[in-house]
Amino acid sequence: MRTVFRSDDPDVNPYRLLTALVVPRPIAWISTLSVDGIGNLAPHSFFSVACASPPIVSWTSVGHKDTLANVLATGEFVVNLATLPQLDLVNDSSAAFAPDDDEAVRLGIEMEPSDTVSPPRVAGSPASLECRLHSTTELGDSVLVLGDVVAITVDESVLVDGHPEMGLLQPVARLGKDEWGLPPEVRATPRPRRPSDIEGISSDE
């Protein structure tokens, strides 16, 4: 037996259901600059990889927020990895600060220069994606943003054999309501290249 929630039912809140079911969601902790050089730092949990080659990431602004305004005006942004040691700061930076109020300054978050774009990155974040705006798409009350990844920075302390290690990164994720997902337990499972690589399925050759 299942309860059916129709998205056209005025008594149904699809947003609350989607954010509880599309989980865990990685967080794009995005730093931008306004045209006047005022910093902005805010988390966005509608975030993913959109293209492998060239590397493009996607995130969605639910409503026209300061992050989106800055990206549209300057064409640049940085995605900082949100981690367990900074969870409270990530959460606090989601508050509705005024456009001329720099969240990093108010919250005491150390920033440092990026390598290829003007917006600074979070110094305490172990990895960042420096991006230039690719395109945007209006979708109802939201705007989908695509960004060309022009540089990926990773702190050497979280690299093992040249690759980012999940246990060292300690990423956090958004769940439903006020819930957060902590760094996950990791299980390595080789992906099958052919059906014959799957146990119990015989080769057609």
MORA-V530016 format. One record per residue. N is the residue number from 1. PSI is psi in radians with two decimals (none if undefined). D_CENTER is the distance of its C-alpha to the mean C-alpha in Angstrom with 2 decimals. Layout:
# MORA-V530016
n/psi/d_center
N/PSI/D_CENTER
N/PSI/D_CENTER
This chain:
# MORA-V530016
n/psi/d_center
1/2.28/34.84
2/2.57/31.61
3/2.28/30.79
4/2.17/29.88
5/1.93/27.65
6/2.30/28.24
7/-0.31/25.60
8/0.09/28.56
9/2.11/30.04
10/-0.32/29.92
11/-0.02/29.85
12/2.37/26.65
13/1.62/23.19
14/-0.59/20.95
15/-0.83/17.76
16/-0.64/18.74
17/-0.78/19.66
18/-0.76/16.64
19/-0.29/14.24
20/-0.37/16.80
21/-0.55/17.18
22/1.44/13.93
23/2.74/12.97
24/2.63/11.44
25/2.16/7.96
26/2.71/5.12
27/2.21/3.33
28/1.81/2.17
29/1.65/5.91
30/2.22/7.58
31/2.37/11.24
32/3.00/13.83
33/2.50/17.60
34/3.01/19.98
35/-0.36/23.02
36/0.07/24.95
37/0.25/22.77
38/2.27/21.38
39/2.66/18.05
40/2.43/15.20
41/2.08/12.28
42/2.55/10.18
43/2.48/7.22
44/2.11/5.81
45/0.01/5.56
46/1.43/6.76
47/2.39/4.33
48/3.09/6.53
49/2.30/9.23
50/-0.49/11.95
51/2.46/14.73
52/-0.75/16.03
53/1.88/18.80
54/2.74/18.22
55/2.12/14.64
56/2.33/12.46
57/2.79/8.80
58/2.55/8.29
59/2.77/6.77
60/2.29/9.41
61/1.99/11.24
62/1.77/13.52
63/2.91/16.51
64/1.56/17.18
65/3.04/15.54
66/-0.67/16.09
67/-0.84/12.83
68/-0.76/13.92
69/-0.73/17.46
70/-0.71/16.83
71/-0.73/15.02
72/-0.58/17.92
73/-0.60/20.41
74/-0.39/19.47
75/0.28/17.48
76/2.63/15.16
77/2.85/11.86
78/2.26/10.09
79/2.03/6.55
80/2.39/7.70
81/2.25/7.25
82/2.14/7.95
83/2.90/11.29
84/-0.79/14.32
85/-0.36/16.56
86/0.24/14.39
87/-0.81/13.52
88/-0.66/16.11
89/-0.69/15.06
90/-0.81/11.44
91/-0.77/13.25
92/-0.56/15.94
93/-0.09/13.90
94/-0.13/13.14
95/2.73/16.91
96/1.26/18.48
97/2.66/19.62
98/2.68/21.88
99/-0.53/20.81
100/0.28/23.13
101/1.89/21.96
102/2.01/19.64
103/-0.73/17.41
104/-0.71/17.44
105/-0.83/21.22
106/-0.62/21.82
107/-0.04/19.89
108/0.59/21.21
109/2.12/18.02
110/2.28/19.23
111/2.78/17.83
112/2.76/19.16
113/2.47/19.72
114/2.99/17.45
115/-0.56/19.46
116/-0.21/19.27
117/2.88/17.85
118/-0.71/19.07
119/2.37/16.17
120/2.86/16.29
121/2.85/13.77
122/2.10/13.69
123/-0.62/16.73
124/-0.06/16.06
125/2.31/12.69
126/-0.18/13.87
127/2.64/11.70
128/2.69/10.21
129/1.99/9.85
130/2.18/12.39
131/2.64/12.43
132/2.51/15.17
133/2.24/15.13
134/-0.95/16.33
135/2.92/16.92
136/2.69/16.19
137/2.19/17.58
138/2.25/18.89
139/1.59/18.53
140/-2.13/20.65
141/0.13/19.21
142/2.88/15.76
143/2.13/14.75
144/2.22/12.73
145/2.26/11.63
146/2.34/12.00
147/2.30/11.82
148/2.17/14.15
149/1.96/13.01
150/-0.29/16.14
151/2.46/15.64
152/2.12/13.86
153/2.33/15.01
154/2.24/15.49
155/2.36/17.84
156/-0.38/20.93
157/-0.28/21.13
158/0.19/18.42
159/2.36/19.97
160/2.03/22.61
161/0.67/24.75
162/0.13/22.31
163/2.42/19.33
164/2.33/16.42
165/2.17/17.66
166/-0.75/15.63
167/-0.45/18.21
168/-0.55/17.89
169/-0.72/14.13
170/0.93/14.11
171/2.57/10.46
172/2.86/10.26
173/2.78/8.94
174/2.49/9.91
175/-2.64/13.17
176/2.93/15.81
177/-2.24/17.69
178/0.42/17.10
179/2.53/16.26
180/2.51/13.77
181/2.27/13.67
182/2.98/14.90
183/2.27/14.78
184/2.74/16.30
185/2.40/19.72
186/2.33/19.68
187/2.15/22.34
188/2.17/23.01
189/1.96/24.56
190/2.40/25.79
191/2.36/25.03
192/2.37/28.30
193/-0.54/29.09
194/2.76/32.05
195/-0.59/33.34
196/-0.26/36.00
197/-0.19/33.44
198/2.25/32.97
199/2.29/35.50
200/-0.15/38.16
201/2.15/37.76
202/2.74/40.57
203/2.50/40.36
204/-0.14/41.67
205/none/43.12
